[in-house]
């Protein structure tokens, strides 16, 4: 497969790691998009993970997988991928929404985050986190100790709109029924998502998605990876640990009530993020296929360069031309 781009400076020229990472998310998206609607979520995950690992092994980075929202066969937590000389820690999710791809549904993405070694937040290893995400205009407007309605009123004020004009993304889970009821009672609109711990947070922080906030209880690893992207976007992200077992409560200790801000959740000095759409949705278009080519759409972000790029890449499929 050959990739043709125009007008994009090389990683070597700018030292912008996100431009290197996007090769891996594109490879994962292309690999699993061919299984769209074929009812095989395990095959989707396997194809994406294998493609992402192969791409990383050809890259300039030597990465240690530190964050992985779901255990990946090809990129397990603790794995070291020996690519090049640039040593980083990785947060990997070759495909968020494998079941979405398998059923032909929207909002699946491939994502990859890299930080300097030791750069991810070191929080107690609990399984669930309470979180609230909003865009840059709402920085400082969210307080987890306040009712949802009060937070939504402040977000609406920051956007110079009514609460009724806001749209809040919430994953469709039994644990979120109370939150859904509070948002509805406040008057905001609700976009329920089948999957997308990470994608919903980025949609809330990025402009042009139609999502103004994301609320819910999610996975710790997905939360920390999403916080890296939200920090690059300049958004608001607050979270609180939710210990569920005695072991988790012992780990958290007296920090149960602590609220973590985006700087706590994504403290690294150098954060690079790449996200590629797989099935399409408010965040990114999905992979499309043509005669001898495929096209991907990606977001690449860097705190070092203070950049957020949207890339559309046409991949010429060599095998199809033989």
Helices and strands as residue ranges (DSSP letters): E 2-4, H 11-14, H 18-33, H 41-57, E 61-68, E 80-82, E 86-96, H 98-103, E 109-116, E 128-134, G 136-138, H 148-159, G 163-165, E 167-171, G 174-176, H 177-186, E 189-193, H 197-205, E 213-219, H 220-233, E 236-241, H 246-252, G 253-255, H 262-265, E 271-277, E 288-290, E 293-302, E 307-316, G 318-321
